[in-house]
Amino acid sequence: MSRLSSLSSTSNRVFIGGCGLFPGFDENALRTLALGAFLGWMVMPARMEAAVIGVLYPQVRPPYEKVFLDIIRGLKGYPSIAVKTYALPRRFDVKDIKAWVEREDMDALVVLGRRGVKAAEALAPSIPVVASGTLLTPEQDSAITAGISLAVDPEKLFLTLLALMPQVERVFVVYHPAYNAWLIKKAKQVAERLGLVLKSHPAHTLKEAVQRYRDIFEEIRPGRDALWLPLDSMTVNDQVILPMVLDVSWDRYLVLFSSNPAHVQKGAFFALYPDNEALGRRLGALALELLRGKLHHQRILFVEDVKLAVNVRVAEHFGLGPERLRRVRIDVFFPRP
């Protein structure tokens, strides 16, 4: 029998007699029930044994490993879970991973990063697989059972934008359809509900992306338009795209926001990015939902547990005072004091 078959909702009640709490109740029967409840309590630890969750994560150097270690720390802090970890080298052996999974008697796997997802695809395990620590799409990542993409929920992004800059009417975005089409689909629905116009421009190559940005720059209106930088190393290329949009956003009062705090440090207005420990806890909850049979189809979610970074210099450039910034909870300020 699987370890998790014992995770039931059965509860034991302890009755206390001798105080007139149950008038007319036979005291001997009461003692028998109390003893039975006590014995039931004594065996509860066996029935409530923690689910063993294996975590596959990329073996990378500091400071990059901190993201994965923070997610694992959050996962370890979730109740009813025992965590075993396996650092994946760049060239991993699937046989070694399979032997580790079987030896540790795993109930489910959490895979982190693109390397972790590839390992799950090669492993094809019979146990549930939950993924995160990378961009996920329902179409491309069919090997996983459930996951939380690193893409931040567009609703949180747009609500933060409107809290800080309520005069913004249009949001522009350049995106790669292979990675962010489902994100843009959700974003369009959210934008319409919030009274924003989302103008999305697909691009498949860096050259295409540069031209899409140039087209956007031709029609932006200072202070009333925003540019969203999604997680995508091509359409938000650090060497080519980022310096260009940073210059234009400053000169033309274009509200530039992102999901990467490093962009805020370089001059974007704000970024919402994952709270990695909270993400780990949410992955633990998702894994237990799968093991308890509460999810019956693949489920990929956006990140909802986020932190906010704001560039105060850019805020002052837009004429925003402390009162406006107090409308939101800010976790990190740039430039750092």
Order of alpha helices (4+ residues) and beta strands (2+ residues): alpha-alpha-beta-alpha-beta-alpha-beta-alpha-beta-beta-alpha-beta-alpha-beta-alpha-beta-alpha-beta-alpha-beta-alpha-beta-beta-alpha-alpha-beta
